[in-house]
Amino acid sequence: MKNNYSEAEIALQEKLKQAEKENKSLMQKLETAN
């Protein structure tokens, strides 16, 4: 089955995943700082 995502969409998905990871680690840092 052919993947119907374009390369731009795949790149956006990757950026989103990365941003979510960074957001999670920032939240953890804030929690430990409090």
trRosetta pair geometry for C-beta under 8 A, 3 or more apart (Angstrom, degrees):
i j d omega theta_ij theta_ji phi_ij phi_ji
5 9 4.4 -129 -165 86 91 126
5 10 5.1 107 133 -56 128 86
5 13 7.5 -23 -157 -13 149 137
6 9 4.9 100 53 5 73 101
6 10 7.2 -136 97 -3 40 87
7 10 5.5 -53 -148 37 36 113
7 11 6.3 40 152 -22 67 104
8 11 5.7 -53 -150 35 32 112
8 12 6.5 33 151 -19 64 104
9 12 5.6 -53 -151 35 33 112
9 13 6.4 37 151 -21 65 102
10 13 5.6 -50 -151 33 33 114
10 14 6.5 34 151 -19 64 104
11 14 5.7 -54 -152 35 33 113
11 15 6.5 33 151 -18 65 104
12 15 5.6 -53 -148 36 34 111
12 16 6.3 37 153 -22 66 105
13 16 5.6 -55 -150 35 30 113
13 17 6.5 32 153 -20 65 104
14 17 5.7 -51 -149 34 32 112
14 18 6.4 31 153 -17 64 107
15 18 5.6 -56 -149 38 32 112
15 19 6.2 33 153 -20 67 106
16 19 5.7 -54 -146 36 30 111
16 20 6.4 32 154 -21 64 104
17 20 5.8 -55 -151 33 30 112
17 21 6.6 31 151 -20 64 104
18 21 5.7 -53 -153 33 33 113
18 22 6.4 29 152 -16 66 106
19 22 5.7 -55 -147 39 33 109
19 23 6.1 37 153 -23 66 106
20 23 5.5 -52 -146 35 31 115
20 24 6.4 35 154 -22 64 103
21 24 5.8 -55 -153 32 30 112
21 25 6.6 21 155 -12 64 105
22 25 6.0 -57 -149 39 33 105
22 26 6.3 35 152 -20 66 106
23 26 5.7 -55 -149 36 30 112
23 27 6.4 33 153 -21 65 105
24 27 5.7 -54 -150 34 30 112
24 28 6.5 30 152 -19 64 104
25 28 5.5 -50 -148 35 36 113
25 29 6.5 40 151 -22 65 102
26 29 5.6 -53 -151 34 34 112
26 30 6.5 35 151 -19 65 103
27 30 5.7 -53 -151 35 33 112
27 31 6.4 34 151 -20 65 104
28 31 5.6 -52 -148 35 33 113
28 32 6.4 25 156 -14 66 105
29 32 6.0 -59 -148 39 30 104
29 33 6.2 33 153 -25 65 109
30 33 5.6 -57 -146 34 31 113
30 34 6.7 32 157 -26 64 102
31 34 6.1 -54 -154 25 30 109
